[in-house]
Amino acid sequence: MSAAQDAALVDLLTELVEIPSVNPALDATGTGEAAVAAAVADWAASCGLHVERVGSDPTRPNVVVSSRLDAGDAPTLLLCGHLDTVGTEGRRIVARRDGDRLHGRGSYDMKAGLVASLEACRQVARRGAATRVVVAAVADEEHASRGMVEVLDHLDTSTIDAAIVTEPTELEVAVAHKGFVWVRIDFEGVAAHGSRPQLGHDAIMDLGPVLTMLADLDDDLAARPHPLLGPASLHASVVAGGRDWSTIPGHARLDIERRTLPGESRTTVEDEVETILATATRRRPGLAATATVRLVRDPLATDVEHPFVGTTLAAAGHVRSRPMTPVGVSYWADSAMIAAAGIPTVLFGPDGDGAHAEVEWVSVEGTCVTRDVLVDVAQRLV
């Protein structure tokens, strides 16, 4: 690509980073995705690309950008990136360039990957390539991915041949990532005055044996790593309970997150938790606990022998001038939902650092490389 095309990419990335798009489900002061979605839509329209706004909530919209309306007999490549970011703790968002690094909330996770997708779509359209490129700029990935749900409901997925999610993969082709299951465990005790313990049952104390067994399970998971993803894991996310110093607590709550590997499911986690609660109940008379699954997101495991994996590896190797092998990434992404819709899916995105951290930056060169790889993939699909 030319220097002018690289400069245009940086300009768009800078613009999008400086538009706040904090997910309001994570931060009550978050503005949502409306402003950044409007910027994406305006940019795409100005480039002569086809634009659709998708979703039922105007404050949390998704934007679908296409290089052409109809692919005919040619293949369609779906590129996906999310519009939302985590919170900024009240700081003003400024996109600051420092050599190859572009700093700012959302630069790395993942407005750079989204910009690379948009610029790739524009380049494919300009070249009149046969492959149709569709870019899904989605809301709410950082919380419940309702934007991806809305976009998949909107698209005719039977016409999409393959997909790349441009989360930051450090310029590696990722074919697998973990999933997660959120579980809430409610402990019901009996409230009483602290001077009359015989009249009460301490719900917080009931957490003790459960937490111990959860820690043992985490140790067991650590001993069984996946070849690309490492071990599954779990952690205690939130503990709540109690009213005051002198009252035996009648209720306590424990929220846990279980990161899952390919081959594990909601049922896997439910069985683990129910076994632990049954054992804890036998060990501590009076313990009464109920587990409720709050959210499930499945892992991704794309067959490394699938032709599209080979196509993406070849494109990345050509642009990067080195052999490429498939990898796994530890985080969850919307890629699993796309794959569940029957679309062969991989991840490829730029390098950088600081996802969800105070200092966040993305490589400008890596973002340009990502764009070039996406264009190369589109050309190879014909």
N, C-alpha and C positions, 0 to 999 in steps of 0.2 A: 504494500500500500504506500501511497505518497505521504510526504510530510504534511500536506494540507489535510488529507484524510485523517491522519493521526491527530492533528490539531483540532479538527472538528469533533473527534471522539472525546478529547480532553474537555473541550468546551461543554459538550452535553453532559459529561460526567460531573463536571464542576457545578453546572446548573442544578442537576438532580440532587446532588449531595446537599446543596444549600437550601433545598426545599424540605422543611421538616415533615416527616412522615412516621412519627412515633405511633406504634400500635396502642390504641386506647385501652385494649384489653390488658395490657401490661402496665400502663401508666395512665392514670385518670386524666392527666393534663395533655395526653397525646392528641395530636391534631387529626390523626388518621391519614388515609392515602389520597384524599380527593385532590389536593393541590398538585402533588407529584404525578398523579394519574392524568390530570389535565395537561401538564407540561409534556408528558409522553405523547398524549394524543395530538396535541398541537404540533409537536416536532414531526411526528409521523405523517400527519396530513400535509405539512409543508414540504415533505419529501415525496409526495405523490403516492404514499402507501395507503392501503385500505385500513380503516380504523373502525373498531366496534367497541362500545362501552358495554360491559357485562356486569350484572349483579343487581340485587334488589335494594341495596342500601346506597343511596347517592353519596353518603359520607365515607363509604368504604368500597369504592368501585374497582373493577378490574378493566384492563385495556387489552384488546386483542388486535395486533397489528399483522397484516399480511402483505407479502410482496405481490400477490395477485389473488384475485377472487377464486379462480378455479384452476386446479392443477391439471385437469383433463386426465390423460393417461400417465402423466409424469408424477413422481413421488412428492410427498409433502413431509417436510421436516419441521417439527415443533421445537421451539426454543422457549425455555421458561425461566423467569426470574421474578423475585418478589419485590414489591414496592415498599413494604413496611420495614421499620427498624425498631430496635429496642430503645429504651429511654435515654435521655441526655442529661438527666439530673438538673434540668433547668438551664444548662449551658446553651448559649447561642451557637448554632451550627455554622461553622466556617470551613470551607474547603480550602486547604492550604497546600500548596505545591512545594516540595523540598526535593529537588533533583528528580529521581524516578518515582518518589513516593508522593501520593496524593492523600492527604489526611482529611478526616472528617467522619462523623457518624454515618454509617451506611456505605462508606466508600468500598470497604472490603466485603461486607455482608449486607446486601450484595448488589449495590447499584452499579458497580463496575461490570459485573457479569451481565446485568440487564442491558447496560449500554453497549457492551460488546455484541449482544444478541440483536439489538436494534440496528446498530451499524452494519452488522452482517446482513440483515434483512434488506437494508437499503442497497448494499453493494450487489446482492444477488438480483434485486429488481433492476438496478441500473444496467447490469450486464445482460439482462434479458434471459437469464438462466431458466432452463425448463423446470427445475425443482421449485416448488412453492415453499416458501419459508413463512411460518406463522410464529409470532412471538406472543407469548402469554405473559403479561405483566400483572401479577396477581397480588391481592391484599391478604393480610392476616396469616402469612406463613409463620411468623414468630409466635403465634398462639395456637390456633386451631385449624388453620389452612382452609377456612371456609371459602376463600377466593378461588383456590384450586378446585374445590368441589363445584363451585358455580361455573367455572370455565369448562370443566370436563362435561358438565351437564349441557353446556351451550354448544360445544364443538361436536361435529360428527366424527367421533374417534375412529370409525371404520375407514376413514379416508386418510388417516395419519400413519405414515410408514415407520417413523422413528422419532425419538425425542432426545434432546440434550438439556439438562438442567444446569445452568451456569453458576452454580454455587462455587465459592473459591476452593479449588482442588489443588492449588499450587502447580497448575499446568500439567496435571496428571489425569489420565482417563480412569475414572472411578466406576466400578460396576457393582459395588455393594456398599450398603450402609446399614447401621443398626436402626431398629424401631424402638418404640417405647410404649409402656402401659402405665397410666396413672391410676393408683388405687387409693381410696380413702377408707380408713378403718375407724369406726366409731365405737368407743368403749363406754358402756353404760354401767355406772356404779350407783351408789346411793348417797346422796348428800346428807351430811349430819354435822353437828357441832363438833369441833375438834376435841372437846373434853369428853365426848361420848362416842368413842370409836366403835363400840359394840352395836351402835345403831346405824352405822354407815358402811359403805364399801368404797375404797379409794380407786377411782377409775384411772388416775394417773399412774398409780403403782402397777396397774395391770399392763401398762406399756413395757415394763421391765423385761419379762420373759419373751415378749414378742420382739422387742428390739434386739435382744441377744440372739434369738434364732434367725432374725433377718441378717444380722452381721455374719452369722455362721454360713448362711446361704450365699452371701456375697463372697465369702472366702472360697466356697465350693465352686462358684461360677468362675472365679479367677483362675482356677486350676484347669479349665476346659476352654482354651482360646480357639477362636475361629482363625483360619489361615490368613485371611485378609483383614479382619476386623478386630482381632484380639478377643478378650473375654467379654461376655455379658456382665452386667453389673446392676446394682440397685443402691439407692440411698434414701434416707429419711429426709423428706423435703420440708415438711411443716409439722410442728407439734403444738397443740393448743389444748387448754383445759384449766380448770381451777377458777375460783372466784375471789378468795381472800385468804389471809394467813390462817384464820381459825375455822375454816370450813373444809370438811372432807369433800373432795371434788366428786360430783355425781356424773360428770361426763368428761371425756377426753377424746381428742382426735389426732390421728396420725395419718399424714399423707406421705406416700412413697412413690418413687419413680423407679420402674424396672426397665432398663435398657435391654432390648431383645436382639437376638441373632437370627439370621435366616434359619427357618425350621422351627422357630419358637413363635407362639401365638398368644392371644388373649387367654385361651384355655390353659396354656402352660403356666402363666402367671397366676391365674385364679386357683389352679390346683396347688401351687406352691404356698400361696397365702392361706388357703383353707386348711392345709396340712399344719402349718405353723399355728394357726388359731386353735385348731383342735388339740394340739399338743399342749399349748399354753393353758387351755381351759382345764385339762387334766392336772396340770402342775399347780394351778392357782385356783382353788375353789371360789366360786362366785364371779369369776371373770366372764363377762358377756360382751362379745364383740361382733360387729357386722362389717364385712368388707364390701365396698361398692366400686366397680370400675368406672372411672370418670372420663377417660379418653384413651383411645387405642390408635397407634400409628404403626403400621407394619414395616418390617425391614425391606430392603431392596437386595435382590440377588439376581442380576442379569447373567445369563449363561455366557461365559467367556468365549465359547465357540460360536456364538451368534454372529452372523455376517456383519451386522451393524457395529458390533464391538470391533471387529477387524477393520472396518471402514474408518471408524473414528481413530483407532490406533495409527492407521496408515496416514491419515490426514495430519494428526498431531506430530507424528514422526517426521513427515515431510516439512512441515513448517518449522519445527524445532531442530531439525537436522540431527536427530538421534533416535535410536530404537526406543520404542515405548512398550511397556507392559502394564496390564490392568492392575489397579489398586483398589483398596477399600477406604472409606472415610468414616470417622467415628460418629459424626452428627447425623440427625435425621433431616430429610429434605422432602419436598413435594414430589420428587422422582418416584418414590414408592407408590404414590397414588396414580401417577401416570402409567407406571408399569402394570398396576392392578387393572387398568382399563384395557389391557391387552396390547400396549404400545412398547416395543423394545426401547429401553431407556438407559442412558448413561449420564454421568456428570462430567463436566469439564469447565474449569474457570480459572481466573487469574491467581497470582500469588500475592501475598501481603501478610498482615497480622492484625490482631486486636479485635476480633469479632466479640461484640458485647463488652469490650473493655474500654477503659477511659481513653486510651490512645489507640486509634484505629487508622490504618493506612492500607492502600493498595498500590501495587506496582503499575505505573502507566504503561511500561513496556509489556508487562504481562497481560494487561487488558487489551492492548493492540494484538498481541499474539493470539489471545482467545478469539477475537474477532476474525483473524486470518484463518484459524483452524476451523471455525464454524463455516466460513465461506468455502473452504476446501472440502469439508464434509458434504455441503450442499451440492457442490459440483460432482462429487464422486457418486452421489445417489442416482444420478441420471442413468 
